Amino acid sequence: MRDNFRPNVRLTTNILMVIGTFLIAFNLSSVNNQDKTYIKRRDACADFISTKISKEQMIKEMGLKKEPNNFDRRLTGWCGIYGLRNLN
């Protein structure tokens, strides 16, 4: 029984290393699967806050045809992390 201990430990270690490698690769493959709508909205908010785009362009970036009700309040919710400039 004692003669097989070291080879069994090495075999187990090798199997765990292979499984760990596949788990790391699987985890890294999900990095690219971010929400595209979130990224587009985040970039549009940053452009709006930095005055690169106007309110009308922001509405177009959001994919809206016209300004919805309470749009200023919605912008505060969407872009609140950036600290809003004066919307008027």
C-alpha positions as CSV (number, residue, x, y, z in Angstrom):
1,M,0.0,0.0,0.0
2,R,2.8,2.4,0.9
3,D,4.6,1.8,-2.5
4,N,1.7,3.4,-4.5
5,F,1.3,6.5,-2.3
6,R,3.6,8.9,-4.2
7,P,2.5,7.9,-7.7
8,N,-1.1,8.3,-6.6
9,V,-0.4,11.8,-5.1
10,R,1.3,12.9,-8.4
11,L,-1.6,11.5,-10.5
12,T,-4.1,13.3,-8.3
13,T,-2.1,16.5,-8.5
14,N,-1.9,16.4,-12.3
15,I,-5.6,15.7,-12.6
16,L,-6.4,18.7,-10.4
17,M,-4.1,20.9,-12.3
18,V,-5.8,20.0,-15.6
19,I,-9.2,20.6,-14.1
20,G,-8.1,23.9,-12.6
21,T,-6.7,25.0,-16.0
22,F,-10.0,24.4,-17.7
23,L,-11.9,26.2,-14.9
24,I,-9.7,29.3,-15.3
25,A,-10.1,29.2,-19.1
26,F,-13.9,28.9,-18.7
27,N,-13.9,31.8,-16.2
28,L,-11.9,34.0,-18.6
29,S,-14.2,33.3,-21.5
30,S,-17.1,35.0,-19.7
31,V,-15.2,38.3,-19.4
32,N,-16.2,39.4,-22.9
33,N,-19.9,38.8,-22.2
34,Q,-20.7,42.2,-20.8
35,D,-24.1,43.9,-21.3
36,K,-23.7,45.9,-24.5
37,T,-26.6,48.2,-23.6
38,Y,-25.0,49.1,-20.3
39,I,-21.7,49.9,-22.0
40,K,-23.4,52.1,-24.6
41,R,-25.5,53.9,-22.0
42,R,-22.4,54.5,-19.8
43,D,-20.4,55.9,-22.7
44,A,-23.3,58.2,-23.7
45,C,-23.7,59.4,-20.1
46,A,-20.0,60.2,-20.0
47,D,-20.2,62.1,-23.3
48,F,-23.3,64.0,-22.1
49,I,-21.8,65.0,-18.7
50,S,-18.6,66.2,-20.4
51,T,-20.7,68.3,-22.8
52,K,-19.6,66.4,-25.9
53,I,-23.2,65.7,-26.9
54,S,-26.4,67.7,-26.3
55,K,-29.6,66.5,-24.7
56,E,-31.1,65.8,-28.2
57,Q,-28.1,63.7,-29.1
58,M,-28.4,61.9,-25.8
59,I,-32.0,61.0,-26.7
60,K,-30.8,59.6,-30.0
61,E,-28.0,57.6,-28.3
62,M,-30.6,56.0,-26.1
63,G,-32.5,54.9,-29.2
64,L,-35.5,57.1,-28.4
65,K,-37.5,58.9,-31.1
66,K,-38.6,61.9,-28.9
67,E,-38.0,63.1,-25.4
68,P,-40.0,61.0,-23.0
69,N,-41.8,62.2,-19.9
70,N,-39.5,63.0,-17.0
71,F,-36.4,62.6,-19.1
72,D,-34.4,64.8,-16.8
73,R,-35.2,62.6,-13.9
74,R,-34.4,59.5,-15.9
75,L,-31.0,61.0,-16.8
76,T,-30.3,61.6,-13.2
77,G,-31.0,57.9,-12.5
78,W,-29.0,56.7,-15.5
79,C,-26.1,59.0,-15.2
80,G,-26.1,59.7,-11.5
81,I,-22.7,58.1,-11.0
82,Y,-21.0,60.8,-13.0
83,G,-22.6,63.8,-11.2
84,L,-25.0,65.6,-13.5
85,R,-24.4,69.1,-14.9
86,N,-27.3,71.5,-15.2
87,L,-29.8,69.8,-17.6
88,N,-31.6,73.0,-18.6
